[in-house]
Amino acid sequence: MEKIGQLRLIKKGGQVWSIMNQARIILSEDSIVEVKHTCYGSDAVFVKPMQLLFNIPGHIPGVIGRGQDEWSISYNNTEHYEVPPPQF
C-alpha cells in the first residue's frame, strides 16, 4: 500500500518531531496531515500539517497546507482521515 499522499489524523496529545524547529512538539489539538515521504525499512513517515477549509453547509470542503514545517512521526501513531462530504 502506497502511503505517500494519504491524509492521516494525529490525535490531540500526539508527539511529532518538527523538522523546522528541530524539537519535539506535543499537539494541543487533533491535526490533519498528508504523508510526504517514507523511510525504507522503518515505520517513520514525514508529514505536512494540513488545514480543513469550508466545512460549512453550502460549500465543498477541502484541505490546504498549514505552514512550511514538516513533521516526523511513526505511521502507526496516525489514523485514517477523509475530507467530509459537502453539506448541501
BAFI-3210 file (N, C-alpha, C; in Angstrom, 3 decimals, decimal comma, padded with zeros to 6 digits):
// residues 88
n [1|2|3|4|5|6|7|8|9|10|11|12|13|14|15|16|17|18|19|20|21|22|23|24|25|26|27|28|29|30|31|32|33|34|35|36|37|38|39|40|41|42|43|44|45|46|47|48|49|50|51|52|53|54|55|56|57|58|59|60|61|62|63|64|65|66|67|68|69|70|71|72|73|74|75|76|77|78|79|80|81|82|83|84|85|86|87|88]
n.u [000,838|000,616|001,808|002,411|000,942|-001,406|-004,044|-003,906|-004,710|-003,637|-004,031|-005,035|-002,559|-000,710|002,718|005,158|008,055|009,419|010,694|011,525|011,794|013,431|012,697|010,757|007,272|004,259|001,030|-001,688|-004,200|-006,348|-004,791|-004,719|-002,837|-000,679|000,920|004,183|006,776|008,447|010,341|012,655|012,370|011,446|008,976|008,632|007,406|007,321|005,440|003,142|001,602|-001,882|-004,889|-008,368|-010,794|-013,749|-015,827|-018,684|-022,272|-023,427|-021,014|-018,083|-015,976|-012,392|-008,797|-005,844|-002,382|-000,692|001,375|005,042|006,424|007,541|006,756|007,980|006,881|005,726|004,089|002,159|001,123|-000,807|-004,077|-006,496|-007,856|-010,499|-011,690|-014,581|-017,870|-019,652|-022,106|-024,991]
n.v [-001,179|002,141|004,840|007,530|010,661|010,091|011,172|011,694|011,440|012,926|012,509|014,755|015,551|013,871|013,227|014,790|015,154|018,156|019,273|021,815|023,272|021,628|020,165|018,338|018,237|018,522|017,976|020,230|019,992|017,957|016,983|017,248|015,629|015,236|012,558|012,824|011,755|008,586|006,240|003,848|000,558|001,265|002,462|005,119|008,239|011,213|014,081|016,632|019,320|019,970|021,852|021,976|023,292|025,225|023,643|023,885|024,236|024,267|024,591|023,178|021,100|021,085|020,488|022,269|023,167|023,894|026,119|025,968|023,865|020,436|017,317|014,558|011,297|008,197|006,016|004,297|005,740|007,347|007,983|006,918|009,387|011,179|013,705|015,456|014,922|017,210|019,481|019,848]
n.w [000,000|-000,908|000,858|000,547|000,014|001,336|003,499|006,935|010,439|013,406|016,741|019,421|021,786|020,710|019,765|017,787|015,668|014,866|011,891|011,034|013,452|014,890|017,175|019,611|019,502|021,273|020,385|020,637|019,685|017,581|014,540|011,063|008,607|005,728|004,200|003,126|002,707|003,057|005,062|004,178|005,293|007,774|010,115|010,242|009,057|007,068|007,391|006,253|007,857|007,628|006,844|007,336|005,164|004,600|005,818|006,063|005,723|002,339|001,037|-000,538|001,130|001,706|001,848|002,813|002,798|005,900|006,861|006,693|007,764|008,212|009,697|011,606|012,312|013,738|011,571|012,580|014,676|013,704|012,283|009,824|007,617|006,113|003,945|004,894|003,428|001,173|002,550|001,458]
ca.u [000,000|001,371|001,460|002,616|-000,268|-002,544|-004,388|-003,927|-005,077|-002,867|-004,905|-004,555|-001,626|000,305|004,019|005,814|009,350|009,352|011,934|011,909|012,188|014,343|012,211|009,566|006,085|003,058|-000,067|-002,753|-005,472|-006,249|-004,163|-004,754|-001,534|-000,524|002,206|005,019|007,927|008,563|011,707|012,787|012,634|011,051|007,589|008,648|006,968|007,383|004,105|002,928|000,356|-002,920|-005,998|-009,656|-011,445|-015,133|-016,663|-019,948|-023,316|-023,413|-019,661|-017,373|-014,778|-011,111|-007,664|-004,758|-001,209|-000,670|002,747|006,182|007,070|007,226|006,918|008,287|006,072|005,500|002,837|001,198|000,556|-001,760|-005,306|-007,025|-008,688|-011,120|-012,353|-016,017|-018,628|-020,342|-023,388|-025,942]
ca.v [000,000|003,380|005,765|008,915|011,328|009,795|012,070|010,978|012,257|012,742|012,931|015,709|014,930|013,142|013,882|014,777|015,833|019,258|019,409|023,224|023,723|020,652|019,951|017,517|019,039|017,809|018,678|020,683|019,701|016,966|017,588|016,546|015,692|014,487|011,858|013,342|010,883|007,425|005,774|002,438|-000,344|001,887|002,908|006,581|008,978|012,669|014,566|018,077|019,701|020,455|022,550|021,760|024,532|025,244|022,555|024,508|023,948|025,014|024,682|021,914|021,139|020,651|020,715|023,099|023,128|024,834|026,471|025,446|022,790|019,015|016,595|013,136|010,545|006,798|005,845|003,618|006,713|008,161|007,307|007,267|010,584|011,543|015,005|015,230|015,221|018,508|019,543|020,637]
ca.w [000,000|-001,023|001,942|000,135|-000,447|002,206|004,593|008,209|011,588|014,639|017,834|020,419|022,720|019,953|019,706|016,485|015,605|013,911|011,115|011,021|014,792|015,480|018,537|019,761|019,760|021,717|019,727|021,530|019,032|016,503|013,368|009,785|007,944|004,481|004,147|002,038|002,486|003,930|005,286|003,836|006,407|009,037|010,199|010,297|007,876|007,153|007,046|006,195|008,517|006,724|007,483|006,683|004,753|004,116|006,336|006,456|004,732|001,093|000,484|-000,733|001,968|001,162|002,737|002,294|003,670|007,022|007,197|005,939|008,515|008,063|010,946|011,549|013,271|013,388|010,825|013,456|015,609|012,963|011,896|008,505|007,599|004,853|003,938|004,993|002,213|001,212|003,251|000,633]
c.u [000,885|000,900|001,527|001,328|-001,490|-002,770|-004,520|-004,314|-004,176|-003,718|-004,216|-003,678|-000,555|001,598|004,624|007,173|009,241|010,697|012,430|012,451|013,209|013,990|010,989|008,414|004,968|001,871|-001,190|-004,141|-005,261|-005,681|-004,278|-003,384|-001,589|000,858|002,973|006,175|007,861|010,036|011,754|013,123|012,235|009,588|007,501|008,196|007,164|006,064|004,077|001,610|-000,615|-004,036|-007,257|-010,310|-012,893|-015,975|-017,949|-020,985|-023,225|-022,054|-019,058|-016,092|-013,531|-010,017|-006,603|-003,605|-001,254|000,784|003,780|006,794|006,683|007,512|007,310|007,491|006,010|004,138|001,766|000,563|-000,401|-002,985|-005,722|-007,901|-009,234|-011,765|-013,858|-016,751|-019,301|-021,690|-024,342|-027,346]
c.v [001,246|004,372|007,222|009,476|011,063|010,918|011,236|011,958|011,902|013,330|013,937|014,966|014,105|013,936|013,710|015,448|016,881|019,392|020,857|023,672|022,816|020,410|019,041|018,421|018,115|018,612|019,008|020,476|018,596|017,658|016,667|016,720|014,907|013,855|012,328|012,405|009,711|007,074|004,272|001,619|000,207|002,305|004,439|007,180|010,468|013,193|016,088|018,383|020,318|021,108|022,311|023,110|024,274|024,065|023,148|024,216|024,861|025,149|023,285|021,969|020,640|020,887|021,533|023,011|024,212|025,082|025,760|024,189|021,408|018,366|015,163|012,449|009,091|006,685|005,201|004,558|007,683|007,310|007,760|008,518|010,795|012,910|014,754|015,576|016,598|018,404|020,435|020,408]
c.w [000,000|000,033|001,496|-000,451|000,426|003,206|005,848|009,312|012,757|015,760|018,759|021,429|022,031|019,893|018,326|016,619|014,505|013,207|011,185|012,382|015,464|016,944|018,511|020,171|020,228|021,197|020,710|020,934|017,995|015,271|012,163|009,150|006,643|004,488|002,915|001,691|003,461|004,088|005,014|005,080|007,759|008,959|010,208|008,971|008,146|006,621|007,028|006,898|007,508|007,529|006,666|006,397|004,356|004,577|006,920|005,376|003,509|000,442|000,329|000,091|001,237|002,188|002,018|003,282|004,735|007,409|006,346|006,545|007,985|009,398|010,661|012,652|012,819|012,711|011,703|014,481|014,924|012,640|010,507|008,626|006,197|004,997|004,016|003,702|002,328|001,916|002,470|001,111]
res [m|e|k|i|g|q|l|r|l|i|k|k|g|g|q|v|w|s|i|m|n|q|a|r|i|i|l|s|e|d|s|i|v|e|v|k|h|t|c|y|g|s|d|a|v|f|v|k|p|m|q|l|l|f|n|i|p|g|h|i|p|g|v|i|g|r|g|q|d|e|w|s|i|s|y|n|n|t|e|h|y|e|v|p|p|p|q|f]
***
